[in-house]
Amino acid sequence: MKSIMVQPVHEFTMVEKEMPKASKGRVVIRTKYAAICGSDVMQWRTMPGVVMGHEFSGYIEDPGDSGLAKGTRVCAAEFNPCGECEFCKEGKEHLCAQMMQDNPGVSIDGAYGEYFTCRADYVHVIPDDVPMELGALTEPVAVSLHGVKYLNLKKGDDVLIWGNGPIGIYAAVCAKLLGAGRVIMIGRNMGRVEFCRKFDFIDECLSTKSENFAEELKEKAPKGGFAHVIDAVGLDSYDELIQNMKSGGTIVMMGMHSEKLTLTSMPMYLKEISIRTGLYFTEEDYTEAFHMICDHKEQFLTTITSHIPHDVKAVQDMFIKLFDSGKNDECKVVIEYEG
């Protein structure tokens, strides 16, 4: 089978690999769509020999002992929790120490190959009236939903989302569907900012490149400041953010682009700001995200900006555009396989 592998770093190579086999509790999926994730860039830049792809949909190729029929349209969480530890028993599978073992696209070959294997118990059958590429969005939507839940939103609450990449955009959709009032988003690149302004689930999208950005942000803040904030980019400083927050507010950190975070501690202490981190998701989150997508197909389809073929040059060119060009005007890009 053909797989797109990082070899050497910062480059892709098409290689022939042996077809995976189903095993106890695991199925083989024939890839139809693999979505590009922002975290893929870390593997592209540092991990030669890896076959990425942890956001995917496809067809059951070998059902093993799952009871699923060959050819069934599916997506799945790239999960592998032990099911026995304290976290698994509490429904916090994302904290299980085993989670990343035998995890497609992370620790074993993923959906950048024509076939891959995953846990059968986390497979979801895609309804016939749902476009298959939406199945590949379930994973990032589950990540965003997991973080938004930490805000403990009440109906009508305003939300500030700093970062207008896919995770920020999906956080905006999830917040609205969970009852948020205004969703204010902050981006940088004006092309992406204008793109986000077209979504009906984003009330305002501001650009940090605006000469009057600080004043514009203060104008959009509710009285007393924002109580609910998502950092979907990975800021290197929280001082400006905390200035625009309400006392007792919560920041959920979901971006990983900055290695270090600085903040002036006294304003944070005086306002008693809480900080949560949200990186992964639970089985419950994934299932909820899947149903959310199935129920709101059109909204989520608008977030897919490009389909590219399972071709080395096409994937390499897109990675350069997304992560190296400084001119990224895409939201979610999916690699589409023939057949």
Secondary structure, DSSP 8 states (H G I E B T S, - for coil): -EEEEE-STT-EEEEE------BTTEEEEEEEEEE--TTHHHHHHH-TT-----SEEEEEEE-TTS---TT-EEEE------S-SHHHHTT-GGG-TTTTTT-BTTTB--TTBSEEEEEGGGEEE--TTS-HHHHTTHHHHHHHHHHHHTT---TT--EEEE--SHHHHHHHHHHHHTT-S-EEEEES-HHHHHHHTT-TT-SEEEETTSTTHHHHHHHHS-TT-EEEEEE-S--SB-HHHHHTEEEEEEEEE-----S--B--HHHHHHHT-EEEE--S--HHHHHHHHHHHHHTHHHHHTTEEEEEES-HHHHHHHHHHHHTSS----SEEEEE---
